[in-house]
Amino acid sequence: MKRLCLFAFLVFTCAGVFAQVNELQLAKQFADGGEPQKALDIYQKLYKQDNDAYYSVYLSSLLSLKRFDEAVNITKRIMHRHPDDREYVIRLGAIYIQQGASEKADALYDDMIKNLPPDQSAIAMLAAQFYQNANIDYAIKIFQQGRKLLHSDALFSYELINLYRYKRDKPALTEEYLNFLPANPSFTSQAENALSSLYEGEADYDMLKQALLKRIQKDPQQTLYIELLTWQYLQQKQFDQALNQVLAMSRRQNDDGSSVFELCRTLVANEAYDAAIRGYEFLVSRGKDQQWYIPAKIELINTKNLLVTSGKYTKNDLLSLEKDYIDLLNEFGKNSNTAFAMQKLAGLQAFKLHKLDDAQKLLEEATGIPNIKPSLLAACKLDLGDISLLNNHPWDATLLYSQVEKDFPNSSIGQDAKYRNAKLSYYTGDFTWAKGQLDVLKAATTQLIANDALNLSLLISDNITADTSGSALKMYACADLQIFAEQPDKALRILDSIDTKYSGNSLTDDILMAKARLMIQQKEYAGAVPLLKKIAEEHSFDLWADDAVFMLGDIYENHLPDKEQAKKYYQKIITDYAGSLWINEARKRFRLLRGDKNETSS
């Protein structure tokens, strides 16, 4: 009999539960179907059966119908039943806010803050409840009051940082990080990333600068503030000020100069060559017995090289730079530690000063140095191959390229060697063999090589189809070799004579691109623009169209500052050349110019 009664009880209970589940589903269908009153009737019935279980759905239904008085009444009743549960107080305040009685909500919340217990866990839990109810301001106030009660400004920093970030409160986030970081320097990179993603312009960085300067004045020994100020100057591209901060700190601390050396590398990466040179000169001036003397002296000359060759330069500039390298090699000797300087000097002599024999001799010495790094040895061999090609020794060049390709299979440097071998065949008119190698390289892991290989393969196939003898293409390849050798006058003479000798050839857009490359090589960016525009407008379906459009964007962004024009051409890549290998880079640059903070769809 007892078993029968228990069974009957279970059946009855389960039937009741299933009935409630079905009613909940029906109420949801009514609500989703635009019949909120029918849904409310069901929720009210269920609420009367079990106040606690169905309070939330009943409350939501009341609020959706703006029946605020009833919502207030049921919430006050459940608060009376659960006087220690602050969740219901927070919900009552939320109802008042929706009702338009925010002063009543503030009174409730302020009373909670006034009676906040000095208990870290309880404070954190209450703030979390406010956060879950989308009341960020009072979550912040809870944490701030908690700090006062517990007499510690260090508490709840991480929570407040997250809340300020969510709220996008830039001044508060800045101050919180500046309070937090001195005791937690490992979070500096995280702070820089957070601030850079939130800051929107010069005014925000100026706010950070003023805050940092005040703190440095109060606590000049706190190096973290100086590091952040340096970072701030870098974000604003105020490179000289960034260097000044690091130099001053290095002098004050009389340190080994590591921070100056690292900053100089950052300056070089940002093409702030003048500032980097000043930093390296500071390290060199400290004397030969200092840790960074040799690396700084080497990088000083390399940076001067970049400064000279990145802009317009004179023959005297090049000769002065050559002397710097020679003096360096005389001071430290030709060995495995200075082999890279030998490579740099050879490149300067071969392509800028056109001293091919001097460059070849220097690289031959470099490749014979014992214990030279394998990657540097390979780079020297590739450069020696290039110089052999320019010296009309293509057989020597291909042997050197092939050695590197064999020694570094399936690597980027090996693919580079294979590409140079293919270009050698193209320069010498063996188009069939060149195209075979280029077609393999179209799948290269290095995107630049893959892109160049694809373009050169298409150049060959397009023009061999139109002219099976390849006569015009051979002439064009000779001009291309002179561009590679940085002999612009010779290249231009050959390019201008192709149409005269082979009228009706199919190289029109290729010649325009070659001339544009010559202009860019000579830093004549304004002269390159009309040539590239002509390709983009009159040869929009030909080989170089997307390259020309991207190059126009790059020129307007970096050399003839016109951000709107740059955006226009990057946008054109995105809309008109979806299959271009430039698509990802164009999209990234377009978003940056547009001011996007995150990678979102354009």
BELHURA-V394770 format. One line per field, one symbol per residue. ss: DSSP state (~ for helix, > for strand, _ for the rest). A space follows every 10 residues. Layout:
ss->???
This chain:
ss->_~~~~~~~~~ ~~~~~~~~~~ ~~~~~~~~~~ ~~___~~~~~ ~~~~~~~~~_ ~~~~~~~~~~ ~~~~___~~~ ~~~~~~~~~~ ~____~~~~~ ~~~~~~~~~_ _~~~~~~~~~ ~~~~_____~ ~~~~~~~~~~ ~~___~~~~~ ~~~~~~~~~~ ______~~~~ ~~~~~~~__~ ~~~~~~~~~~ ~___~~~~~~ ~~~~~~~~__ _~~~~~~~~~ ~~~~~~~~__ __~~~~~~~~ ~~~~~___~~ ~~~~~~~~~~ ~~~____~~~ ~~~~~~~~~_ __~~~~~~~~ ~~~~~_____ __~~~~~~~~ ~~~~~~~~~~ ____~~~~~~ ~~~~~~~~~~ ~~______~~ ~~~~~~~~~~ ~____~~~~~ ~~~~~~~___ ___~~~~~~~ ~~~~~~~~~~ ___~~~~~~~ ~~~~~~~___ _~~~~~~~~~ ~~~~~~~___ ~~~~~~~~~~ ~_____~~~~ ~~~~~~~~~~ ~~~~~~____ ~~~~~~~~~~ ~~~~___~~~ ~~~~~~~~~~ ~______~~~ ~~~~~~~~~~ ~___~~~~~~ ~~~~~~~~__ ____~~~~~~ ~~~~~~~~__ __~~~~~~~~ ~~~~~~____ __~~~~~~~~ ~~~~______ __
